[in-house]
Amino acid sequence: MFGREEIEIIAPAIARAAAAGIDTSGPFGADTMFRKKPCDAYIVMLHDQGHIAAKLQAFNRTAGLSIGSPILFSSVAHGSAHDIAGKGQADAGAMIEAISRLAKLS
């Protein structure tokens, strides 16, 4: 009803990665990922799908990285914090993560 991507694309890709020696598992529903042991990365199909689980693991250190595009794109997993702008209260951790990930790829 909602598509066959998990069956036809995602599960075979996970199997190929595992066969190549990469410690990987899935696919999992986004609402169950936060119960999985900490890992190096969550690969998800949609931005918000992964940020929910990642925020529960490391709220102020979460950044998304888009792959499969000729344009590098990374985003923090929180809002722009207009309510605390200019007050010296913001935690730059997620922005530092986002920039660091892009720097490693370039």
C-alpha distances in whole Angstrom, upper triangle without the diagonal:
4,6,8,11,12,13,14,16,17,18,20,22,22,24,26,27,28,30,32,33,31,31,27,24,20,18,18,16,18,19,21,23,26,27,27,30,32,31,32,29,25,23,20,17,18,22,21,19,22,25,24,25,28,29,30,31,34,33,36,36,32,31,28,29,27,27,26,27,31,32,32,31,31,31,32,30,32,33,36,38,40,42,43,44,48,49,49,46,43,42,41,40,36,38,40,37,35,38,39,36,36,40,39,37,39
4,7,9,10,12,13,14,14,16,18,19,20,22,24,25,26,28,30,31,29,28,24,22,18,15,15,14,15,17,19,20,23,24,24,28,29,28,29,25,22,19,16,14,15,18,18,16,19,21,21,22,24,26,27,28,30,30,33,32,28,28,24,25,23,23,22,24,28,28,29,27,27,27,28,26,28,29,32,35,37,38,40,41,44,45,45,42,39,38,38,36,33,34,36,33,31,35,35,32,33,36,36,33,36
4,6,8,9,9,11,12,13,15,16,18,19,21,22,24,25,27,29,27,26,23,20,17,14,15,14,16,18,20,20,24,25,25,28,29,27,28,24,21,18,15,13,15,18,19,16,19,22,22,23,25,27,28,29,31,31,34,32,29,27,24,24,22,21,20,22,26,27,27,26,27,27,29,27,29,31,34,36,38,40,42,42,45,46,46,44,40,39,38,36,33,34,36,33,31,34,35,31,32,35,34,32,34
4,6,5,6,8,9,10,12,14,15,16,18,20,21,22,24,26,24,24,20,18,15,12,14,14,16,19,20,20,24,25,24,27,28,26,26,23,20,17,15,13,16,19,20,17,19,23,23,23,25,28,28,29,31,31,34,33,29,28,24,24,22,21,20,22,26,27,27,27,27,28,30,28,31,32,35,38,40,42,43,44,47,48,47,45,41,40,39,37,33,35,36,33,31,34,34,31,31,35,33,31,33
4,5,5,5,6,8,10,11,12,14,15,17,18,20,21,23,21,21,18,16,13,10,13,13,15,18,18,18,22,23,22,25,25,23,23,20,17,14,12,10,13,17,18,15,17,20,21,21,22,25,26,26,28,29,31,29,26,24,21,20,18,17,16,19,22,23,24,23,24,25,26,25,28,30,33,35,38,40,41,41,44,45,44,42,39,37,36,34,30,31,33,30,28,30,31,27,28,31,29,27,30
4,6,6,5,6,8,10,10,12,14,15,16,18,20,21,19,19,15,13,9,7,9,10,13,15,15,15,19,20,19,21,22,20,21,18,15,13,11,10,13,17,18,14,15,19,20,19,20,24,24,24,26,27,30,28,25,24,21,20,19,18,17,20,24,25,25,24,24,25,26,24,27,30,33,35,38,39,40,41,44,45,44,41,38,36,35,33,29,31,32,29,27,30,30,27,28,31,29,27,30
4,6,6,6,7,10,11,11,13,15,16,17,19,21,20,20,16,14,11,9,12,13,16,19,18,18,22,22,21,24,25,23,24,21,18,16,15,14,17,21,21,18,19,23,23,22,24,27,27,27,30,31,34,32,28,27,24,24,22,20,20,23,26,28,28,27,28,28,30,28,31,33,37,39,42,43,44,45,48,49,48,45,42,40,39,36,33,35,36,32,31,34,33,30,31,34,32,30,33
4,6,7,7,9,11,12,13,15,16,17,19,21,20,21,17,16,13,12,15,16,18,21,21,21,25,25,24,26,27,24,25,22,19,16,15,14,17,21,22,20,20,24,25,24,26,29,29,29,31,32,35,33,29,28,25,23,21,19,18,21,24,26,26,26,27,28,30,29,32,34,37,40,42,44,45,45,48,49,48,46,43,41,39,37,34,35,36,32,31,33,33,29,30,33,31,28,31
4,6,6,6,9,10,11,12,14,16,17,19,17,18,15,14,12,10,14,15,17,20,20,19,23,24,22,24,24,22,22,19,16,13,13,11,15,18,20,17,18,22,23,22,23,26,27,27,29,30,32,30,26,25,21,20,18,16,14,17,20,22,23,23,24,25,27,26,29,32,34,37,40,42,42,42,45,46,45,43,40,37,36,34,30,31,32,29,27,30,29,26,26,29,27,25,27
4,6,5,6,9,10,11,12,14,15,17,15,15,12,11,8,7,10,12,14,17,17,16,19,20,18,20,21,18,18,15,13,10,10,9,13,16,18,15,15,19,20,19,20,23,24,23,25,26,29,26,23,22,19,18,16,14,14,17,21,22,22,22,22,23,25,23,27,29,32,35,37,39,40,40,43,44,43,40,37,35,33,31,28,29,30,26,25,28,27,23,24,27,25,23,26
4,5,5,6,9,10,11,12,14,16,14,14,11,9,7,6,10,13,15,18,17,16,20,20,18,20,21,18,19,17,14,12,12,13,16,19,21,17,17,21,22,20,21,25,25,24,27,28,30,28,25,24,22,21,20,18,17,21,24,26,25,25,25,26,27,26,29,32,35,37,40,42,42,43,46,46,45,43,39,37,36,33,30,32,32,28,28,30,29,26,27,30,28,26,29
4,5,5,6,9,10,10,12,14,14,15,12,11,10,10,14,16,18,22,20,19,23,23,21,22,23,20,20,18,17,14,15,15,19,22,23,20,20,24,25,23,24,27,28,27,29,31,33,30,27,26,23,22,20,18,17,21,23,26,25,26,26,28,29,28,32,34,37,40,43,45,45,45,48,49,47,45,41,39,37,35,32,33,33,30,29,31,30,26,27,30,28,25,28
4,5,5,6,9,10,11,13,11,13,10,10,10,10,14,16,18,21,20,18,22,22,20,21,21,18,18,15,14,11,13,13,17,19,21,19,18,21,23,21,22,25,26,25,27,28,30,27,24,23,20,19,17,14,14,17,20,22,22,22,23,25,26,26,29,32,34,37,40,42,42,42,45,46,44,42,38,36,34,31,29,30,30,26,25,28,27,23,24,26,24,22,25
4,5,5,6,9,10,11,9,10,7,7,7,8,11,14,16,19,17,16,19,19,16,17,18,15,15,13,12,10,12,13,17,19,21,18,17,20,21,19,20,23,24,22,24,26,28,26,23,22,20,19,18,16,16,20,22,24,23,23,23,24,26,25,28,31,34,36,39,41,41,41,44,45,43,41,37,34,33,30,27,29,29,25,25,27,26,22,24,26,24,22,25
4,5,5,6,9,10,10,10,8,8,9,10,14,17,19,22,20,18,22,22,19,20,20,18,18,17,16,14,16,17,21,23,25,21,20,24,25,22,23,27,27,25,28,30,32,29,27,26,23,22,21,19,19,23,25,27,26,27,26,28,29,28,32,35,38,40,43,45,45,45,48,48,47,44,41,38,37,33,31,33,33,29,28,31,29,26,27,29,26,25,28
4,5,5,6,9,9,11,10,11,12,13,17,20,21,24,23,21,24,24,21,22,22,19,18,17,17,15,17,18,21,24,26,23,22,25,26,24,24,28,29,27,29,31,33,30,27,26,23,22,21,18,17,21,23,25,25,26,26,28,30,29,33,36,38,41,44,46,45,45,48,49,47,45,41,38,37,34,31,32,32,28,28,30,28,24,26,28,25,23,26
4,5,5,7,5,8,7,9,11,13,16,19,20,23,21,19,22,22,19,19,19,15,15,14,14,12,15,17,20,22,24,21,19,23,24,22,22,25,26,24,25,28,29,26,24,23,21,19,19,16,16,20,22,24,22,23,23,25,27,26,30,33,35,38,41,43,43,43,45,46,44,41,38,35,33,30,28,29,29,25,25,27,25,21,23,24,21,20,23
4,5,5,5,6,6,8,11,13,15,19,20,23,21,19,21,21,17,17,18,15,15,15,15,14,17,19,22,24,26,23,21,24,25,22,22,26,26,24,26,29,30,27,25,25,23,22,22,19,20,23,26,27,26,26,26,28,29,28,32,35,37,40,43,44,44,44,47,47,45,43,39,36,35,31,29,31,30,27,27,29,27,24,25,27,24,23,26
4,5,7,9,10,11,14,16,19,22,24,27,24,22,25,25,21,21,22,19,19,18,19,18,20,22,25,27,29,26,24,27,29,26,26,30,30,28,30,32,34,31,29,28,26,24,24,21,21,25,27,29,28,29,29,31,32,31,35,38,41,43,46,48,48,48,50,50,48,46,43,40,38,35,33,34,33,30,30,31,29,26,28,29,26,25,28
4,6,9,10,13,15,17,20,24,25,28,26,23,26,26,22,22,21,18,17,17,18,17,20,22,25,26,29,26,24,27,29,26,25,29,30,27,29,31,33,29,27,26,25,23,22,20,20,23,25,27,25,27,27,29,30,30,34,37,39,42,45,47,46,46,48,49,47,45,41,38,36,33,31,32,31,28,28,29,27,24,25,26,23,22,25
4,6,9,12,15,17,20,23,24,27,24,22,24,24,20,19,19,16,15,16,17,17,20,23,26,27,29,26,24,26,28,25,24,28,28,25,27,30,31,28,26,26,24,23,23,21,21,25,27,28,26,27,27,29,30,30,33,37,39,41,44,46,45,45,47,48,45,43,40,37,35,31,30,31,30,27,27,29,26,23,25,26,22,22,25
4,6,9,13,15,17,20,21,24,21,19,21,21,17,16,16,12,12,12,14,13,17,19,22,23,25,23,20,23,24,21,20,24,24,22,23,26,27,24,22,22,21,19,20,18,19,22,24,25,23,24,23,25,26,26,30,33,35,37,41,42,41,41,44,44,42,39,36,33,31,28,26,28,27,23,24,25,23,20,22,23,20,19,23
4,7,11,13,15,19,19,21,19,16,18,18,14,13,13,10,10,11,12,13,16,19,22,23,24,21,19,21,22,19,18,22,22,19,21,24,26,23,21,21,20,20,21,19,21,24,26,27,25,25,24,25,26,25,28,32,34,36,40,41,40,41,43,43,40,38,35,32,30,27,25,27,26,23,24,26,23,20,23,24,21,21,25
4,7,10,11,15,16,18,16,13,16,16,12,12,12,9,10,10,10,10,13,16,19,20,21,18,16,19,20,17,17,20,20,18,20,23,25,22,20,20,18,18,19,17,19,22,25,26,24,23,22,24,24,23,26,30,33,34,38,39,39,39,42,42,40,37,34,31,30,26,24,27,26,22,23,25,23,20,23,24,22,21,25
4,7,8,12,13,16,13,11,14,14,10,11,13,11,12,11,10,10,12,15,18,19,20,17,15,18,18,15,16,20,19,18,20,23,25,23,21,21,19,19,20,19,20,23,26,27,25,25,23,24,25,23,26,30,33,34,38,39,39,40,42,42,41,38,35,32,31,28,25,28,28,24,24,27,26,22,25,27,24,24,27
3,5,9,11,13,11,10,13,13,10,13,14,12,14,12,10,10,11,13,16,17,18,14,13,17,17,14,16,19,19,18,21,23,25,23,21,21,19,19,19,18,19,23,26,27,25,24,23,24,24,22,25,28,32,33,37,38,38,39,42,42,40,38,35,32,31,28,26,28,28,25,25,28,27,23,25,28,26,25,28
4,7,9,12,10,10,13,14,12,15,16,14,16,13,10,9,9,11,14,16,16,13,12,16,16,14,16,19,19,19,21,23,26,24,21,21,18,19,18,17,18,22,25,26,24,23,23,23,24,22,25,28,31,33,36,37,38,38,41,42,40,38,34,32,31,29,26,28,29,25,25,28,27,24,26,28,26,25,29
4,6,8,7,7,10,11,10,13,14,14,16,13,10,10,9,11,13,15,15,11,11,14,13,11,14,17,16,16,19,21,24,22,19,20,18,19,19,19,20,23,27,27,26,24,23,22,22,20,23,26,29,31,34,35,35,37,40,40,39,36,33,30,30,27,24,27,28,25,24,28,27,24,26,29,27,26,30
4,5,6,7,10,11,11,15,16,16,18,15,11,12,10,11,12,14,13,9,10,13,11,10,13,16,15,16,19,20,23,22,19,20,18,19,19,20,21,24,27,27,26,24,22,22,22,19,21,24,27,29,32,33,34,35,38,38,37,34,31,30,29,27,24,27,28,25,24,28,28,25,27,30,29,28,31
4,5,5,8,10,11,14,14,14,16,13,10,10,8,10,10,11,9,6,7,9,8,7,10,12,12,13,16,16,19,19,16,16,15,17,17,18,20,22,26,25,24,21,20,18,18,15,17,20,24,25,28,29,30,31,34,34,34,31,28,26,26,24,21,23,25,22,21,25,25,22,24,28,26,26,29
4,6,7,9,11,14,15,16,18,16,13,14,12,14,13,14,11,8,9,11,8,7,11,12,11,13,16,16,20,20,17,18,17,20,20,22,24,26,29,29,27,24,22,21,20,16,18,21,24,25,28,29,30,31,35,34,34,30,28,26,27,24,22,25,26,24,23,27,27,25,27,30,29,29,32
4,6,6,7,11,13,14,17,15,12,14,13,15,15,16,14,11,11,13,10,8,11,13,11,13,16,17,21,20,18,19,18,21,21,23,25,27,31,30,28,26,24,22,21,18,20,23,27,28,31,31,32,33,37,36,35,32,29,27,28,25,23,26,27,24,24,28,28,25,28,31,29,29,32
4,5,5,9,10,10,13,11,8,11,10,13,14,14,13,10,8,10,9,6,8,11,10,10,13,15,18,17,15,16,15,17,19,20,22,24,28,27,25,23,21,20,19,16,18,22,25,26,29,30,30,32,35,34,33,30,27,25,25,22,20,23,24,21,21,25,24,22,24,27,26,25,29
4,5,8,8,10,13,12,10,13,13,16,16,15,13,11,9,10,8,5,7,9,6,7,11,12,16,15,13,15,16,18,20,22,24,26,30,29,26,24,21,20,18,15,17,20,24,24,28,28,28,30,33,32,30,27,25,22,23,20,18,22,23,20,20,24,24,22,25,27,26,26,30
4,7,9,11,15,14,12,15,16,19,19,19,17,14,13,14,12,8,11,12,9,9,13,15,19,18,17,19,19,22,23,24,27,29,33,32,29,27,24,23,22,19,21,24,27,28,31,31,31,33,36,35,33,30,28,25,26,23,22,25,26,23,24,27,26,25,28,30,28,29,32
4,6,8,12,12,10,13,14,18,19,19,18,15,13,14,13,9,11,13,11,10,13,16,19,18,16,18,18,20,22,22,25,28,31,30,28,26,23,23,21,19,21,25,28,29,33,33,33,34,37,36,34,31,29,26,26,23,21,25,25,22,23,26,25,23,26,28,26,27,30
4,6,10,11,11,15,16,20,21,20,20,17,15,16,15,11,11,14,12,9,13,16,18,17,16,18,19,20,23,23,26,29,31,31,28,26,24,23,22,20,22,26,29,29,33,33,33,34,37,36,34,31,28,25,25,22,21,24,24,20,22,25,24,22,25,27,25,26,29
4,7,9,10,13,15,19,20,19,18,17,13,14,14,10,9,12,11,7,10,13,15,13,13,15,16,18,20,21,24,26,29,28,25,23,21,20,19,17,20,23,26,27,31,31,30,31,34,33,31,28,25,22,22,18,17,21,20,17,19,22,20,18,22,23,21,23,26
4,6,7,11,14,17,18,18,18,16,13,14,15,11,10,13,13,10,11,15,16,14,13,14,14,15,18,18,21,24,26,25,22,21,19,19,18,17,20,24,26,27,31,32,31,32,34,34,31,29,26,23,22,18,17,20,19,16,17,20,18,16,19,21,19,20,23
4,7,10,13,17,18,17,18,17,13,14,16,13,11,14,14,11,12,15,16,13,12,12,12,13,15,16,19,21,23,22,19,18,16,17,16,16,19,23,25,27,30,31,30,31,33,33,30,28,25,22,20,17,15,18,17,13,14,17,15,12,16,17,15,16,19
4,6,10,13,14,13,15,13,10,11,13,11,9,12,13,11,12,14,16,13,10,10,10,10,12,12,16,18,20,20,17,16,14,15,15,14,17,21,23,25,29,30,29,30,32,32,30,28,25,22,20,17,15,17,17,13,13,16,15,12,15,17,15,15,19
4,6,10,11,11,12,10,7,9,11,9,8,11,13,11,13,14,16,14,11,11,9,10,12,12,15,17,20,20,17,16,14,14,15,13,17,20,23,25,28,30,29,30,33,33,31,29,25,23,21,19,16,18,19,15,15,18,17,14,17,19,18,17,21
4,7,9,10,12,10,7,10,13,11,11,14,16,15,16,17,19,16,13,12,10,9,10,9,12,14,18,18,16,15,13,14,15,14,18,21,24,26,29,31,31,31,34,35,33,31,27,25,23,21,18,19,20,16,15,18,18,15,16,19,18,16,20
4,6,7,9,7,6,9,11,10,11,14,15,15,17,17,19,18,14,13,10,10,10,10,12,14,18,18,16,15,14,14,15,14,17,20,23,25,28,30,30,30,33,34,33,31,27,25,24,22,18,20,21,18,17,20,20,17,18,21,20,19,22
4,7,9,7,8,11,13,13,14,17,18,19,20,20,22,20,17,15,11,11,10,10,11,13,17,17,16,15,15,15,17,15,18,20,23,26,28,30,31,31,34,36,35,32,29,27,26,24,21,22,23,20,18,21,22,19,19,23,22,20,23
4,6,5,7,9,11,12,13,15,17,18,19,18,20,19,15,13,10,11,9,11,13,14,17,16,16,13,13,13,14,13,15,17,20,22,25,27,28,28,31,32,32,30,26,25,24,22,19,20,22,19,17,20,21,18,19,22,22,20,23
4,6,6,7,9,11,11,12,15,16,16,15,17,16,12,10,7,9,8,11,13,14,17,16,14,11,10,9,10,9,12,13,16,19,21,24,24,24,28,29,28,26,22,21,20,19,15,16,18,16,14,17,18,16,16,20,20,19,21
4,5,5,6,9,10,10,13,15,15,14,16,16,12,11,9,12,12,15,17,18,21,19,18,15,13,11,11,9,10,12,15,18,20,22,23,24,27,28,27,25,22,21,20,19,15,17,20,17,16,19,21,18,19,23,23,22,25
4,6,6,8,9,11,12,14,15,15,17,17,13,13,11,13,13,15,17,18,22,21,19,17,15,14,14,11,13,16,19,21,24,25,26,27,30,31,30,28,24,23,23,21,17,19,22,19,17,21,22,19,21,24,24,23,26
4,5,6,6,9,10,11,12,12,15,14,10,10,8,11,11,13,16,18,21,20,18,15,13,12,12,9,12,15,18,20,24,25,25,26,29,30,29,26,23,21,20,18,15,17,19,16,15,18,19,16,18,21,21,20,23
4,5,5,6,8,10,10,9,11,11,7,8,7,11,12,15,18,19,22,20,18,15,12,10,9,6,9,12,15,17,20,21,22,22,26,26,25,22,19,17,17,15,12,14,16,14,13,17,18,16,18,21,21,20,23
4,6,5,7,9,10,9,13,13,10,11,11,14,16,19,21,23,26,24,22,19,16,14,12,8,10,13,17,18,21,22,22,24,27,27,26,23,20,19,19,17,14,17,19,17,16,20,21,19,21,24,24,24,27
4,6,5,7,9,9,13,12,10,12,12,15,16,18,21,23,26,25,22,20,17,15,14,10,13,16,19,20,24,24,25,26,29,29,28,24,22,20,20,17,15,18,20,17,17,21,21,19,21,24,23,24,27
4,5,5,6,7,10,9,6,8,9,12,15,17,20,22,24,23,20,17,14,13,11,8,11,15,18,19,22,23,23,24,27,26,25,22,19,17,17,14,11,15,16,13,13,17,17,15,18,21,20,21,24
4,5,5,4,8,8,6,9,11,14,17,20,23,24,27,24,22,19,15,13,10,7,8,12,15,16,19,20,19,21,24,23,22,19,16,14,15,13,10,14,15,13,14,18,18,17,19,22,22,23,25
4,6,6,10,10,9,13,14,17,20,22,25,27,30,28,25,22,19,17,14,11,12,15,18,18,22,22,22,24,26,25,24,21,19,16,17,15,13,17,18,16,17,21,21,20,23,25,25,25,28
4,6,9,9,8,12,13,16,19,21,25,26,29,27,24,22,18,17,14,12,13,17,20,20,24,24,23,25,27,26,25,21,19,16,17,14,13,16,17,14,16,19,19,18,21,23,22,23,27
4,6,5,6,10,12,15,19,21,25,26,28,26,23,20,16,15,12,10,11,15,17,17,21,21,20,22,24,23,21,18,16,13,13,10,9,13,14,11,13,17,16,16,19,21,20,22,25
4,6,6,9,12,16,19,22,25,26,28,26,22,19,16,13,10,8,8,12,14,14,18,18,17,18,21,20,19,15,13,10,12,9,8,12,13,12,13,16,17,17,19,21,21,23,25
4,6,9,12,16,19,22,25,26,28,25,21,19,15,12,9,8,8,11,13,12,16,16,15,16,18,17,15,13,10,7,8,6,5,9,10,9,11,14,14,15,18,19,20,22,24
4,7,10,13,17,19,23,23,25,23,19,17,13,11,8,8,10,13,14,15,19,20,18,19,20,20,18,15,12,9,9,5,4,8,8,6,9,12,11,12,15,16,16,18,21
4,7,10,13,16,20,20,22,20,17,14,10,9,6,5,8,12,14,15,19,20,19,19,22,22,20,18,14,12,11,8,5,8,10,7,8,12,12,11,14,16,16,17,20
4,7,10,13,17,17,19,16,13,10,7,5,4,5,9,12,13,15,19,21,20,20,22,23,21,19,16,13,11,9,6,7,9,6,5,9,10,8,10,13,14,14,17
4,7,10,13,14,16,14,11,8,5,5,6,7,10,13,15,18,21,23,22,22,25,26,24,22,19,17,15,13,9,10,12,9,7,11,12,9,10,14,14,13,16
4,6,10,11,13,11,8,6,4,7,9,10,14,16,17,20,23,26,25,25,27,28,27,25,21,19,17,15,12,12,13,10,7,10,11,7,8,12,12,10,13
4,7,7,10,9,7,5,6,9,12,13,16,18,19,22,25,28,28,27,29,31,30,28,24,23,20,19,15,15,16,14,11,13,14,11,10,14,14,11,14
4,6,8,9,7,8,9,12,15,16,20,21,23,26,29,31,31,30,33,34,33,32,28,26,23,21,18,18,19,16,13,15,15,12,11,14,13,11,13
4,7,9,9,10,13,15,19,20,23,24,26,29,31,34,34,33,36,38,36,35,31,29,27,25,22,21,22,20,17,18,19,15,14,17,16,13,14
4,5,7,9,12,15,18,20,22,24,24,28,30,33,33,32,34,36,35,34,30,29,26,25,22,21,22,20,16,17,18,15,13,16,16,13,14
4,7,9,13,16,20,22,24,25,26,29,31,34,34,32,35,37,36,35,31,30,27,26,23,21,22,20,17,17,18,16,13,15,16,12,12
4,6,10,13,17,19,21,22,22,26,27,31,31,29,31,33,32,32,28,27,23,23,20,18,19,18,14,14,16,14,11,13,14,11,11
4,7,10,14,16,19,20,20,24,26,29,28,27,29,31,29,29,25,23,20,20,17,15,16,14,11,11,12,10,7,10,11,8,9
4,7,10,13,15,16,17,20,22,25,25,24,26,28,27,26,22,21,18,17,14,12,14,12,9,10,12,10,7,11,12,11,11
4,7,10,12,14,14,18,20,23,22,21,23,25,24,23,19,17,14,14,10,9,11,9,5,7,10,8,7,10,12,11,12
4,6,9,10,11,14,17,19,19,18,21,22,21,20,16,15,12,12,8,8,10,9,6,9,11,10,10,13,15,14,16
4,6,8,9,12,15,17,16,16,19,20,18,17,13,11,10,9,5,6,9,8,6,9,12,11,12,15,16,17,18
4,7,10,12,15,17,17,17,20,20,19,17,14,12,12,11,7,9,12,10,9,13,15,14,15,18,19,19,21
4,7,8,11,13,13,14,17,17,17,14,11,11,11,11,8,10,13,12,12,15,17,17,18,20,22,22,24
4,6,8,10,11,11,15,16,16,14,11,12,12,13,11,11,15,15,14,16,19,19,19,22,24,24,25
4,6,9,9,8,12,13,14,13,10,11,11,13,11,11,14,15,14,16,19,19,19,22,24,24,25
4,5,6,6,10,11,11,10,8,10,11,14,13,12,16,17,16,18,21,22,22,24,27,27,28
4,6,5,9,10,12,11,10,13,14,17,16,15,19,20,19,21,24,25,25,27,29,30,30
4,6,9,9,11,10,10,13,15,18,17,17,20,22,22,23,26,27,27,29,32,32,33
4,6,6,8,6,7,10,13,15,16,16,18,20,20,21,24,25,26,28,30,31,32
4,6,7,8,7,11,12,15,16,14,17,20,19,20,23,24,24,26,28,30,30
4,6,8,9,12,13,17,17,16,18,21,21,21,24,26,26,27,30,31,31
4,5,8,11,13,16,18,17,19,22,22,23,25,27,28,28,31,33,33
4,6,9,10,14,16,15,16,19,20,20,22,25,25,26,28,30,31
4,7,9,12,14,14,16,18,19,20,22,24,25,26,28,30,31
4,6,9,10,11,12,15,15,16,18,20,21,22,24,26,27
4,6,8,9,10,12,13,14,15,17,19,20,22,24,25
4,6,5,6,9,10,11,12,14,16,16,18,20,21
4,5,5,6,9,10,10,12,14,15,16,19,20
4,5,5,6,9,10,11,13,14,15,17,19
4,5,5,6,8,10,11,12,14,16,17
4,5,5,6,9,10,10,12,14,15
4,6,5,6,9,10,11,13,14
4,6,5,6,9,10,11,13
4,5,5,6,9,10,11
4,5,5,6,9,10
4,5,5,7,9
4,5,5,6
4,5,5
4,6
4
